[in-house]
Amino acid sequence: MKLLKITSLIGVLTLSASLLLFGCGGGSTTETESTLADVGISEESTISEEVTTTSGETSETESFNNSTETDDAQVDLSFTLEGKSYTLPFAYSELEADGWITDTDMNQTLSPYTYTHIYICKDGKDEDLYIDLFNADSNAQKLKDCMVSEIEFTEKLLQTYNFELVNGIKPGDDQTTVTNAMGNPTNTDDGDDFTSIVYGGRTDSSQIVFVWWKVSDDVTKEGNKITISSNEIPAYLSEYKAPASVGEDFDSSTFTLDGTVYQLPCPATEFIKNGWNIENSEDLPRRRSAINRPMEKNGVIIHVTFYNYADCWAKLENCAVTSIEATVHGDYDPIPNMQVPKGINFNMTKSQLKSAISGSSLQFSKANTSSSLSYTFDSLYDDSDEEYYAKFSYDKEKGMIDSIIISGSKWPGK
């Protein structure tokens, strides 16, 4: 699900209408990828999605601004196309077996966890269908081996191909007909030039989007459309292997929390299954972006950076945890049961902390004031290609460590 692609709807639909006039296949594909910006402790950050068009230009899309939003609905992603039934996501080979062809070289490879679009047609017809392919594998895959994750069907295309949703809804059916069949939408956007409604919402792994232009002519009729999209829970999260023990130094990004060993980055579900609850879990990071939110267990609160490595919006529980900050602010705050490499924990004395830091092979910076002592390591100032961060603060007045921060290296291949 790429909610960004249905944003800035006027421009996007105009582009879609123009591309549909080209021959079957539309030539080469466009792969959308981003690099990791930062996994350290930071305020909420986002990265705009850049899409390379067929002309070679790049454009940025803005986030989808919904005028209304309700709880997510469960949506059926089944449809009938030219008499054949499909349910997203499904293997591209199914379309190929049913006689659909493309001018795109399907032996091209697609990087892990990325998507691209192609155009397909059937029976020598001039009109093309727009579909997205998604590589949900941890290895590069040929396009022909990828999954179809989205299909876009316009009212004009009904003149060429037969298409309907499982409930009989077709592009061009009015809004009342759609809502009578499908109930209240998750999101609605009523603009000056168009109306769009969404079923499934941005927090679901699937969605169906309906768009109606308010001026009816041959051009806008091409844009009155249904878009169905689906991406399953990011497959990369299943690659995580919990370490058997805490590493020897801080570049291992390992630690124990309540007796469980973690290595950053790791799936948020690793914490959830061990009793940690995400506060404000309805917040969502967009593709390749981070959000900081607290997690709580038995009164202990840790501040967590959730990073969404996927190419679509994701729930926090479907993101990776890239950093942990545990603190003890007040005299009655519960002390986190946490330990990092070199045995550093909240019960250490100042001399024990100094000894642990001196035993590290990494170069820490030191800040010593009348009230506190802190040691910080940041790989951004090191020659390492990895990304990790560690900071330990000792409160001289309390006579204890009051803050531990540890951040992990980026997810392999991401």
QUIBELKA-V126140 format. One record per pair of residues at least 6 apart in sequence whose C-alpha atoms are under 6 Angstrom apart, sorted by the first residue. I is the first residue (numbers start at 0). GAP is how many residues later the second one is. Records with the same first field share a line. If there is no record, write none. Layout:
I = GAP ; GAP
//
This chain:
0 = 205 ; 228 ; 229 ; 230 ; 311
1 = 310
3 = 59
6 = 57
12 = 210
16 = 205
19 = 108
23 = 78 ; 96 ; 97 ; 104
24 = 77 ; 78 ; 79 ; 94 ; 95
25 = 93
26 = 76 ; 77
27 = 76
29 = 86
30 = 84 ; 85
38 = 283
39 = 367
43 = 246 ; 247
44 = 244 ; 245
45 = 243
46 = 242
48 = 11
49 = 9 ; 10
50 = 7 ; 8
51 = 6
65 = 123
66 = 121 ; 122
67 = 119 ; 120
68 = 117 ; 118
69 = 116
71 = 114 ; 128 ; 129
72 = 127
73 = 126
74 = 125
76 = 10 ; 11
77 = 8 ; 9 ; 88
78 = 6 ; 7 ; 85 ; 86 ; 87
79 = 83 ; 84
80 = 81 ; 82
81 = 80
88 = 59 ; 60 ; 141
89 = 57 ; 58
90 = 56 ; 57
91 = 55 ; 56
99 = 21 ; 22
100 = 19 ; 20
101 = 18
105 = 37 ; 38
106 = 35
107 = 34 ; 35
108 = 32 ; 33 ; 34
109 = 30 ; 31
110 = 29
111 = 23 ; 25 ; 26 ; 27 ; 28
112 = 22 ; 23
113 = 20 ; 21
114 = 18 ; 19
115 = 16 ; 17
116 = 14 ; 15 ; 16
117 = 13
118 = 9 ; 10 ; 11
119 = 8 ; 9
120 = 7
129 = 22
130 = 19 ; 20
131 = 16 ; 17 ; 18
132 = 13 ; 14 ; 15 ; 16
133 = 12 ; 13 ; 15
134 = 11
135 = 99
148 = 80 ; 81
149 = 78 ; 79
150 = 76 ; 77
151 = 74 ; 75
152 = 72 ; 73
153 = 17 ; 68 ; 69 ; 70 ; 71
154 = 16 ; 17 ; 66 ; 67 ; 69 ; 70
155 = 66
163 = 6
170 = 54 ; 55
171 = 52
184 = 13 ; 14
185 = 12 ; 13 ; 15
186 = 10 ; 11
187 = 8 ; 9
188 = 6 ; 7
192 = 20 ; 21
193 = 18 ; 19 ; 20
194 = 16 ; 17
195 = 14 ; 15
196 = 12 ; 13
197 = 10 ; 11
198 = 8 ; 9
199 = 6 ; 7
202 = 112
204 = 25 ; 26 ; 27
205 = 23 ; 24
206 = 21 ; 22
207 = 19 ; 20
208 = 17 ; 18
209 = 15 ; 16
210 = 13 ; 14
211 = 12
212 = 7
236 = 30
245 = 8 ; 9
246 = 7 ; 94
247 = 93
248 = 92
249 = 91
252 = 10 ; 11 ; 155
253 = 8 ; 9
254 = 6 ; 7 ; 84 ; 85
255 = 82 ; 83
256 = 80 ; 81
257 = 79
263 = 58 ; 144
264 = 55 ; 56 ; 57 ; 143
265 = 54 ; 55
266 = 53 ; 54
267 = 49 ; 51 ; 52 ; 53
268 = 48
275 = 19 ; 20 ; 21
276 = 18 ; 19
277 = 17
278 = 15 ; 16
283 = 31
284 = 6
285 = 27
286 = 21 ; 23 ; 24 ; 25 ; 26
287 = 20 ; 21
288 = 18 ; 19
289 = 16 ; 17
290 = 14 ; 15
291 = 12 ; 13
292 = 10 ; 11
293 = 8 ; 9 ; 10
294 = 6 ; 7
299 = 34
301 = 23 ; 24
302 = 21 ; 22
303 = 19 ; 20
304 = 16 ; 17 ; 18
305 = 13 ; 14 ; 15
306 = 12 ; 13
307 = 11
321 = 85 ; 86
322 = 83 ; 84
323 = 81 ; 82
324 = 79 ; 80
325 = 77 ; 78
326 = 75 ; 76
327 = 74
337 = 7
338 = 6
341 = 14
345 = 55
363 = 11 ; 12 ; 13
364 = 10 ; 11
365 = 8 ; 9
366 = 6 ; 7
370 = 25
371 = 22 ; 23 ; 24
372 = 20 ; 21
373 = 18 ; 19
374 = 16 ; 17
375 = 14 ; 15
376 = 12 ; 13
377 = 11
378 = 8 ; 9
385 = 23
386 = 22
387 = 19 ; 20 ; 21
388 = 17 ; 18
389 = 15 ; 16
390 = 13 ; 14
391 = 11 ; 12
392 = 8 ; 10
393 = 6 ; 7 ; 8
394 = 6
//
